């Protein structure tokens, strides 16, 4: 069994607050780490794919960092807005030729106006 | 590209009835995944196919669930007989495994309600 852990499970912040959450994954057999954004009543959409230790990705107010040696990734949201409310999923990619990803259970973010 | 297509988007049925969910992956993708979203388990992998061949069905809850992929552009997930505890959103996703990474693209989901 391959464990991908995300914390916290849920998070409530006020508009304008900055926030961050964690994805922990095995440090062995690492190929890539995927972040998805999943809005209520919609389907998960890819945010970032990270492959290199020390990698840092940014899209607008959202950024992510990666530490493959210790097996964690952080997702940061600067100046949260209500439209950032969603579940953020991470998925561990072992580079399987069959395509399997191992998803965490997600962090559910609610941003109050 | 139309993306991953799922049908129906919503299904309401009575306990004991057969339910068939359908998925059309992105053209050219060679892996297809069926997931179920539940409050208890989050996004749960049910079964996946590679080049139309079932690879791992260990996530299928019980024998009432079956899935097929007769060709590269179509897959079905069938529940027979359905039970109220099967009520959930079922997602289909596809990916191209020869790409740079195994990024999966999700369909809009089918919301199943079993009364």
Interface residues (C-beta under 8 A of the other chain):
Chain A: X31 X32 X34 X42 X43 X44 X45 X46 X49 X51 X89 X91 X93 X95 X96 X97 X98 X99 X100 X101 X103 X104 X105 X106
Chain B: X30 X31 X33 X41 X42 X43 X45 X48 X50 X55 X56 X91 X95 X97 X100 X101 X102 X103 X104 X105 X106 X107 X108 X109
